[in-house]
């Protein structure tokens, strides 16, 4: 979590703690009194706080107000998520004291409740950012994505060949091993092309899978991956789904397919029905929003500014207002640099 999220929990103890608190009518009331009548006033405490972590606290309070107004339907889910998240973390420790010690050390909070509040606000922030980006998606973008990136379920078989590379190899030996693996894939493709002339691709593919494939879980079944789609298996297999989309049933890939697992040849045996546009809408939006945020992180600061401006944020304290302007400029530049790298 970012520092500013964590500090919300720390300051929440000052703002909402149990026990005796000064009842204030102006900033001259004492927060601390000394023998002889001297005191530390609310004004003195405020001035000290605003020059340390005051801006972080203020931003958290602003965001909590704005997002609870803007995302009222999400607050219950946010609370449930935060509660479950903290319980899961707490289960790794013998007692509350040990857990709190870790929270204090790594997250700078003084209570488990404060940490849970941080998780709650973080959830709302993420929801707000995703909503901001999602609301900007156009119908044309959605239609284009559906046409080009939503696939029907497909039954696919594959042959996997990996390069026998180790970390202690010289670069020359590594290149040689990679070449040997690629040559094996090309040899398999040549064998399938020969079988194609005799309309014997499916049987030949099974034979070659048993002989060459290094996927032990599928090689004895002819490399059969079953009916899959994007996200059905490890993300590395998404490349196989994308490659299969351009094949007709019964066709095999004639170009080497590279994934994190190695090199592949695939055979597409069956194409199912494509999910309707309406049924795909939610999952499309989620994927498109994630893609946009990965490509352009300045959208995060755009979202922050949008929601705060919507509620006509006006920071009365000139010093905090100046700090806020500097903070926003630094944040924008930080995300801009991240997107450019």
N, C-alpha and C positions, 0 to 999 in steps of 0.2 A: 504493500500500500504506500501511497505517497504521504509524505510528511504532513501535508495540510489536512489530510483525512484523519490521521492519527491524533493530531492536536485537538480535534473536536472533542474527543473523549476526555483529554486532560482538562480542558477548560470547562467541560460540562460539570465537573465536580465543584468548581467554583460557583457556577451559576445555579445548579440544581441540587446541591448537597443537602443532606438532612441535618437537623440540629439547629442551634441558634444562629441567626443571621441578622445583620443590622437592618433596621427598618429606615429607609432613606427618604428624605424629602429634598435634599440637595447634596452636592458633592463634598461638603465640609464635614459630614458625619464621620465618626471614627470607625475604622475597621479594627484598629488596635489602639488600646489606651495604655499609658504608662503611669507609674506613680508620679504624682505631682501635676497631673493634668495634661501632659504632652500626649500626642496621638499621631497615628498614621491615618490620614483621611482617605475617603473614597477617591477623591481627585488624585492624590499621590499614587494610590494603587493603580488607578486607571492609566495614568501617565507612564508608569513603569511597565505595565502589561502591554500597552499598545506599542512600545518600543522593543519588545522582546517577541512574544508570539501572538500579539494582539491581532495582526492582520490575518494570520492563519485561522484564528478563532472566529473572527468576523466573517471571513469567506465561508467557513463551514456553517455558521448560523444563517447567512444569507441563502446558501444553497439548500439547506434543510427547509427553510421557509418556502423558497421558490418551487422546489421539486415536490414537496408535499402538496402544494397547491396544484401544480401542473400535472402530477402523476398520482392523484389521489387513489386511483384504482390499483396502483402498484404497491402502496404502502404495506398492505397486509402480506403480500408475497415477500417484500423486502424484510419485514420483521421476522417472518418464518424462516427465510433464508439465513438471516444473521444469527438467529437462535440455533438453527441446526449446524451452521458452520462453527460456532463457538463450542457447542457440545461435542462436535467431532474432534476439535482441537483439544478440548479439556480431557477427553478420554485417554490421551497419551500421558497424562500426569497423575501422580498418586493422590494429590490433594490440591485444593484451591491455592494454597500458598505457593507451591512450586509453579503452578500455572501462571499465577500473577507475577511471579518473579521474572519469568520469561517474557510476558507481555510488557512489563516495565522496562526490561532491558532492550528488547528489540522493537517494540512499538510505542514506547514512551507514554504509556497510560498507567493510571493508578488504581484502576478497578476493572474487573471483568465486564461489568455493565458498560463502562466507557468504551472498551474494545468492541463490544457488540454494537454500540451506537456507531462506531466507525464503519463497521461492516455494513450496517444498515444504510448509511449515507453513501458509501461506495456503490452499493447496489443501485440506489436511486440515480446516482450520477451516470452510471453505465446505461441504465434504462433511458435516461434523458438524452444522452448522446445518440444512442441507437434510434430513438424516436425522431430526433432532429434530422438525421441522415436519411432515415426511411421515408419521412414525409416529403423529402425533396426528390425522391425517385419519380420519374415521369412514366406515363403509360407506355410511351414508345420504348423507354429503357427496359421496362418489364416485359413487353412483348418480344423485343429483340433477345432478351436473355432466355425467355421461354423457348424461342425457336432454336437458339444456338447452344444452350447450355443445360437444358432439361432433357434427359434421355429416358427412353423406355427401359424397363428391365431387360437385360440381355443374358443369354446363356453362353458362357465363354469357357474355352479351354486354353491353357497356356503351357509353354515349355520355357523353363527358366534356366539360364546358364550364367554362372558367376565367374568372375576372374579370380584366379588363385593368387591373390595379392596379400602380402604381409607387410607390416610396418617397417621391418628391418631390410626390406628389399631396396635395391638401388632404383632410381627413377627409370633407368633403362630396362631393368627386369620387370618393373611394374607395367611399363608400356607394352612389353612383350606379352605379359599375361593378359592384359586387356585385349590385345590384338587377337590372341588365341581364342578368347571367349567370343569375340565378335565374328571371327572366322567360323566358329562352330555354329553360330546362329545363321550365318549366310549359307552354310552347308545344309542346314535343316530346311531353309527356305527353298534352296535348289531341289532338295528331295521332294518337297511338297509340290513344286511346280511340275516335276516329272509325274507325280501321282495324279495331278490335276488332269493330265492328258488322258488318263485311264479312268477318270471319275472315281478315284479311290482316295480322295483327300482325307476323309474322316478316319478311315482305318490306318492310313499311313501316319497320320498325326498321333494316333494312340501308340503306334510302334515307336515313333521317334521320341515321344514323351517318356516312355519307359526306358529308352536307351540313353537319352541325354539330359532330361530334366533333373534339376537339383532341388526341386520342390518335393520333398519326400511325402508330404501330405496328399499330393494329387497325382504324382507320376504314374502310380499303378492303376489309376482310374483314367488314364489317357490325358492327364492334366486338367480334368474337369473342375472348374471353379463354381459351377452351378449358376443359378440365376442371380446376377449381381447388378448393382447400380452405384452411382457415386455415394461413397460413405458406407457401402455394405461391408467392406473389408478395411484393412489398413489403408491409410490415405495414399500410399504408394501405388495401390492397385487402381486408383482413380484414373491413372494414365492409360491403363488397359481398357477401361470403360470408354474413355474418350476416343481411343484408337478404334475400338470396335464399332463406334457409332457410324463410322464412314464405310463399314463393310456390310455386304449383304449376307444373309444367312447362307452358310456353307463356304464363305470366303475366309481366307487367312491373310495375315499381315505380310506384306512383301518388303517392308522396311523394318530395320531393327528398332525395337522399342526399348528405351532405357528408363529404369526406375532406380530407386535407392536399393532395391533388392538385387538388381543385376540387369541382364539383357533378356528380352522375351520375344517369342513368336506367339501369336494368338490365333485361335480359330473361333469364329462366331457361328453358333449352331442354331440359335433361335432368338427372335425378337418379340418381346411382349408388347402390351398396350402402353402407350405413353399417358402418364397422369394428366388430367385436364388442367387447363390454365388456372381455373379457380381453385382447384385442389392443391396446386403447386404454389399458390401466391405467397403463403406465409413462409415456406421454406426458401423460396426465391428471394424474398425481401431480406431474410436473415443472412443469406449467403452474400447478397449484393452489398448489404450494409457492412459486413465484415471485410469484404474485398475493398470497398471504398476507404474504410478506415485504415487498412493496411497500406493502401496506395497513397493516401493523403491524410496525415495526422493533424494537419491544420484544421480539419473539420471538428476536432475536439474543442479547440479554443473558440471556433465559430459557434459551436453549440453552447458553451458556457456564456459567451457574450449575448447570444440570442435570447436565452431565457432570462438573464439578469436585466437586459434592456427591456424585455417585454414587461417586466414588473417595475420599470422606471426607477431603477436603483439610483439613489442619491445618498452618498456618504457625507454626512454633515461635518464630521471632523476633518479639517483640511489636511492634517498630517497623514491620517489614515487614507484619505482620498488620494494623496500623492503617492503613498506606498502602494495602493491598489493599482494605480496607473502604471507604475514601474513594474509591478508584479505581472500585470497582463502583457505588457510589452515583452518582458523576458520570456513569458510562457509562449507567446506567439512566435518569437524568434527561435525558441527551443524546438517547437514542433515543426516549424518551417525547415530548420536545419536537418531534423530527423527525416523529413520527407524527401529532402534533396539528396541525402546520402544513400 
